Amino acid sequence: MKSMKHIDLQLRLTFYSGKQVESGTFGKGVSTLLRGVEKYGSLNASAKKIRMAYSKAWRIVKETEAGFGFNLIDRNGARGSELTPEGKKLLEAYEELEALGNDFLAAKFKELVIDK
């Protein structure tokens, strides 16, 4: 049997509100944008860093905010943006759960596939 040590996995974690997974989801894209807002102080700068159009970034964030029923970002016009307390809390929870999930699943995958 050929070795499978080169195979890896990645968890795709999504938060959503209600029963509709399609609208207002919080996943990797939103988390990346919010982390950029926190780092660069601007949604526009965050979008540019990941080569995403500002209009798309704005739409994604607005859809998520509408689905969740609260703002993730406080927009201060020309002065930039910052995360709301809810946005910061969701971002931190997302990143922690993603890391825990990845660690657990990587170990379980190794046990089930690599070490067998």
N, C-alpha and C positions, 0 to 999 in steps of 0.2 A: 504494500500500500504506500502511496506517495505521502509525503509529509504535508500536514495542513498547518504548519506553524506560521505560514505567511498570511493566514486568514485572520481578519480582525473584525470587530463589530463596533457599531456606534448606536447609542440610544437616541431615539427621536421622541423627546418629551414634548407634550402639548398641554397647556392649560386652556380650558374653555368654559364658557358660562352657559348653563342650561343644557338643553338636549341637542343643540345645533353645533356640531363640531366645526362646521364650515365658516360660521360668522364669528368674528371677534376672538380669534385664537391668539394665544401667546405661546410662541415657540422660539426656535433658534433665531429667526430673522428679527423678531421684536426684541429679544434679549440682546442681540448684537447691536441694534440701533440704540437701545436704552443705555447699554454700557458705554457706547460712544458719546451719547449726550452727557453722561456723567463725566467722562474723561475730557471731552472737548467743549462742553458747555453749549452745544448747538446740535439740533437735529440735522441741519444742512451739512455741517462738518462731519457728523457721524455717517451720514449717507455717502458723502464724497469718499470717505476712507474705505468704504466697502464697494465703491464704484456703483452706487445705486442712485437713480434719479431722486432728487429731493421730493418731487411730486409723488413718486411711488412710496417713499419712506413715510411721507405725511399721510398718505392714504392708508397704509398698513397700520400706523399708530392710531389714526382716527377710527378705523374699523374695530380695532381691539378695544379702544376706549368705549365705543358705542356698545359693543357686545358685553363688556364688563360693567358698564354703568358708572364709571368714574374715570377721571383723567390719570394718565400715566406720566405726563409731562406738563409742567407749567411753562408756558411760552411768555417770554418777556420782550417780544418784538425784536428790535435791533440789538438788544442786550443779550440775546441768546435764550437758552432754555435750561431747565433743571428738572430732575425727577421729583414727582410728588412723593409724599410718604408712602402711598399705596404702590406707586411705580417702583420705588426702591425696595419695598418689602417683597413684591412679586419677583423682581429681578434676582434678589438674593435667594429667595426660596427656589426659583427655577435653577439657578446655578448650583446650589447645594444639592438639590434632588438629582440633577443631571449627573453631577460628579459621583454621588452615591450609587446611582443606578448604573453608570458606566463601570465603576469599580466592581460592583456585585456581579453584573452580567459578564464582564471580562473574566472574572474568576470562575464563574459557573461554566462559561463557554470553554475555558481551558480544561476544566474538569470533565466535561461531557465529550469534547471533540479532540483536543490536543493530547491529553494524558491517557486517553483510552486506547 
